[in-house]
Amino acid sequence: MPVIFVFAIGVIIIASLNMAFQPVEETLNYYRTKLLQHRLERLGEAMINRYEENPASGFITPANLPTTAGYEYLRLDSPQDFQAQSAPTVSDSVWRFTRMAVWFESPYNAVGNAAYVSAAENTCGTGSFATATSWCGRSNSIWMKVETRESHSTILLGEKQRLVRTIAKFGRRYAKDQTFTPLAVGTARTMPQLVGYAGTAAACSGVYSYNDIPFTCDDLFNMWGIPISFNQVTANHIALVNRTQITNSSGALVRLAEEMKLE
């Protein structure tokens, strides 16, 4: 009887300890999940910011972000703990875009990278990660996605404003003597050609002049480093063309134009 009694007491103590530790474990899991979510949000924001700064480079993977100038602080978020997948040619009814997903799965219910991005695991759309118009990660994982289409409108607006600012300089020049340029009607030039700059966008700096009009590098190139085109349509009609690297759903690159016609 004494042995049985001691054993029973031991069982009661162990059960009590398990009950005591269970809320602690749940609390630890809760805060661990919150920390993972916070780290993932920081990575996502950094990926979008970097893309909008330099869309020509596309999305930089989480593992490579900490080695990018200005994003070294992300080393603290241990991006190597997360899985990542990129799909460069997803299409919807308007755009062709790049999608990147970053996620963390618990080892207790992980399905693996290949299955994670399959159509069967898409929780908000039809199709796989690489083809679905809408895609969401598994509900029992921590995940985020970034898509270039989210920034298309902002980038295109900025590129349109670039043309407006540049063509306004030609307009102020026209007000002096009713001429935009001395070029013949029908002439087409790039803005770097107009000012005599033969270098690249990356190497461009300073102020350049053409026909007494001052231009900066922002007037010469778009954010992809592609030269802005100038067209002398008629003596009192000019047009600027911006060839972006944003692609519509049919696969054509989006071009922006700004015209000025004065009488």
C-alpha positions, -999 to +999 in steps of 0.1 A: +000+000+000+027+026+008+043+020-027+010+023-044+003+055-025+036+071-034+031+061-070-003+077-070+011+109-055+038+109-083+011+106-110-008+134-095+023+156-093+032+149-129-003+156-141-003+189-122+030+199-137+017+191-172-013+212-166+008+240-153+032+240-182+006+237-209-005+274-207+032+284-207+039+264-238+008+279-255+020+314-246+055+307-260+041+293-292+018+324-295+047+349-292+070+328-314+043+329-341+040+367-337+078+371-340+078+351-372+050+372-386+069+404-377+101+392-393+081+381-424+064+415-427+098+433-425+111+412-453+081+418-474+082+456-469+119+456-478+114+435-509+087+459-522+108+490-513+138+476-531+118+468-562+102+502-564+137+518-560+151+496-588+125+477-607+151+466-634+165+442-608+132+426-600+125+411-566+156+402-545+152+370-526+151+372-488+184+354-485+201+381-507+184+411-492+208+415-462+238+418-487+221+446-505+232+482-496+207+498-472+191+465-461+219+450-440+196+453-409+176+424-422+204+400-410+187+403-376+156+387-391+174+355-402+159+353-436+175+319-442+148+305-418+122+310-445+114+293-478+109+313-509+096+308-544+094+331-574+072+331-605+083+356-632+055+354-658+021+353-640-008+370-658-041+385-649-066+403-672-044+435-671-008+427-663+020+403-667+039+403-634+063+386-611+051+369-579+073+359-549+062+341-518+080+336-486+068+312-459+075+293-428+060+258-420+062+240-388+082+208-392+053+189-376+029+195-405+051+207-434+042+195-469+075+205-485+083+232-510+070+215-542+037+207-527+033+241-509+032+259-543+010+233-560-026+240-571-038+217-544-025+239-516-038+272-531-062+284-505-078+314-523-076+307-560-075+281-588-041+269-601-006+267-589+016+294-575+031+301-610-001+303-629-030+313-606-044+348-609-049+347-571-028+327-548-026+322-510-004+300-488-015+272-465-037+284-436-016+265-411+016+282-422+030+317-418+034+332-453+034+364-473+035+372-510+046+402-530+037+409-566+050+435-590+015+444-602+009+460-567+035+487-577+026+491-614+002+520-609+025+538-586+055+534-609+036+543-641+023+575-624+058+584-614+070+578-650+041+599-664+050+627-640+086+625-653+074+633-688+052+661-676+081+678-658+104+674-688+080+686-714+072+716-693+109+727-697+103+727-735+072+747-730+090+774-710+116+775-738+088+779-764+075+809-746+107+828-754+106+828-792+078+803-802+102+775-810+108+742-791+140+732-809+158+740-841+153+704-853+136+696-886+099+685-885+098+647-881+131+644-863+133+618-835+161+617-809+166+603-775+170+628-747+207+618-741+213+624-778+198+658-776+221+669-748+252+651-762+254+625-733+268+592-744+270+574-711+247+551-692+219+560-668+239+546-639+269+569-647+248+599-653+252+630-630+250+667-632+230+691-654+230+691-692+219+718-716+202+718-750+189+749-767+193+768-735+171+743-716+187+726-685+181+689-681+190+665-653+195+628-656+159+623-645+149+640-678+171+618-698+163+583-685+134+564-670+138+543-638+149+513-658+178+533-674+161+535-708+164+568-726+133+590-730+125+596-767+119+631-781+099+637-813+095+670-832+061+663-847+057+698-862+072+732-855+048+737-827+041+701-817+064+678-797+060+645-780+080+626-754+078+588-752+087+567-722+093+529-729+087+512-696+095+476-687+061+470-673+042+443-694+005+441-700-014+408-701-008+403-738+029+406-734+034+441-748+056+466-729+037+497-717+047+529-734+038+564-720+036+596-740+032+632-733+025+658-760+026+696-762+011+715-790+011+753-790-003+778-814 
